[in-house]
Amino acid sequence: MPVTTISISDMMMDFVKKQMKKRGFMNVSEYFRFLLRNAQEQESGEKIEGLLMKGLEAGIDNKLTREFWRDLKIEAIQIIKKHQP
């Protein structure tokens, strides 16, 4: 696993320590991996929303049922996975 060193201010480190204690992280690396996973999930969600909006703007005449949205979300996730490095 690659190792990365970052520099942060004392004030930021105090915040990190408080978050670690509050959320139960055992070390700084755990906390930062948590933050990165959340950022990845948020970006994936934004991509899905973009794909959904693009589809809606295309004016396809589909009935917007639960099944339609479920299938569309599955398709969007597959497209995103295919384009991830």
KAVENBEL-V392141 format. One record per residue. RES is the residue in one small letter. PHI is phi in whole degrees, 0 to 359 (NA if undefined). PSI is psi as a letter, one per 40 degrees, with the letter a starting at -180 (* if undefined). Layout:
res->[RES,RES]
phi->[PHI,PHI]
psi->[PSI,PSI]
This chain:
res->[m,p,v,t,t,i,s,i,s,d,m,m,m,d,f,v,k,k,q,m,k,k,r,g,f,m,n,v,s,e,y,f,r,f,l,l,r,n,a,q,e,q,e,s,g,e,k,i,e,g,l,l,m,k,g,l,e,a,g,i,d,n,k,l,t,r,e,f,w,r,d,l,k,i,e,a,i,q,i,i,k,k,h,q,p]
phi->[NA,296,247,234,252,234,249,226,289,300,297,294,295,299,298,302,298,296,295,300,293,297,260,82,280,277,205,296,300,303,297,291,297,301,297,293,298,298,295,297,296,297,296,298,298,294,295,298,300,298,295,297,295,300,296,294,291,290,77,294,272,243,283,272,265,301,295,302,294,298,296,295,295,300,297,296,297,297,295,298,300,295,262,281,294]
psi->[h,i,h,h,h,i,h,i,i,d,d,d,d,d,d,d,d,d,d,d,d,d,e,f,i,d,i,d,d,d,d,d,d,d,d,d,d,d,d,d,d,d,d,d,d,d,d,d,d,d,d,d,d,d,d,d,d,e,f,h,g,i,h,g,i,d,d,d,d,d,d,d,d,d,d,d,d,d,d,d,d,d,e,i,*]
